[in-house]
Amino acid sequence: MQIAGKLNVIIREQCLRDVGQLEQDLVFGDAGTKELINFFRTQLGVSRENKLRLLMIYAAINPEKFESDKGTKMM
C-alpha cells in the first residue's frame, strides 16, 4: 500500500500520465508540432529528461522538421 502511494505521488508530480498520453499521440499521429510546443509551455512539472524524450520521438517521426534552420528553431 505504501509503495503504491509513493508511486502515485511520483506519477502525479512528474505529470507522467500526460507525458505518456502525448507520447502515444505523437507516435500514432494524433498530435503534432502545436501540441508538443503547447505541452512544453504548459506542463512545467515535466523533467528535462521527459521533455527530451518527447522531442526525440517527435524528431524520429518528423525528421524533415529538423533540416537546416528548422531544427535550430525547434530547439
C-alpha positions in Angstrom: 0.0 0.0 0.0 2.8 2.4 0.9 4.7 1.6 -2.3 1.6 2.2 -4.4 1.0 5.5 -2.7 4.6 6.7 -3.3 4.3 5.6 -7.0 1.1 7.6 -7.4 2.8 10.7 -5.9 5.7 10.4 -8.4 3.3 9.9 -11.3 1.3 13.0 -10.3 4.3 15.2 -9.5 6.1 14.4 -12.8 3.0 14.6 -14.9 3.7 11.1 -16.2 0.1 10.4 -17.3 0.2 13.5 -19.5 3.7 12.6 -20.9 2.5 9.1 -21.7 -0.6 10.4 -23.5 1.4 12.8 -25.6 4.0 10.1 -26.5 1.1 7.9 -27.7 -0.5 10.7 -29.6 2.8 11.6 -31.3 3.5 8.0 -32.3 0.0 7.5 -33.7 -0.1 10.8 -35.5 -2.8 12.3 -33.3 -0.5 15.1 -32.1 1.9 17.4 -33.9 4.1 20.4 -33.5 1.5 22.6 -31.9 0.5 20.1 -29.3 4.2 19.4 -28.5 5.0 23.1 -28.1 1.9 23.7 -26.1 2.7 20.8 -23.8 6.2 22.2 -23.2 4.8 25.7 -22.4 2.0 24.5 -20.0 3.5 21.4 -18.2 6.2 23.0 -16.1 6.4 19.9 -13.8 7.8 17.7 -16.5 11.5 16.9 -16.2 14.1 17.8 -18.8 14.6 14.1 -19.5 11.0 13.6 -20.3 10.9 16.7 -22.5 14.0 15.5 -24.3 12.4 12.1 -24.8 9.3 13.7 -26.3 11.4 15.8 -28.6 13.4 12.7 -29.7 10.2 10.9 -30.5 9.0 13.9 -32.5 12.3 14.1 -34.4 12.2 10.4 -35.2 8.7 10.7 -36.6 9.3 14.1 -38.4 12.9 14.2 -39.5 12.1 16.8 -42.1 11.2 19.3 -39.4 14.9 19.3 -38.2 16.6 20.1 -41.5 18.6 23.3 -41.8 17.4 26.2 -39.6 14.0 24.5 -38.7 15.8 22.2 -36.2 17.6 25.2 -34.6 14.2 27.0 -34.2 12.7 23.9 -32.6 15.5 23.5 -30.1 
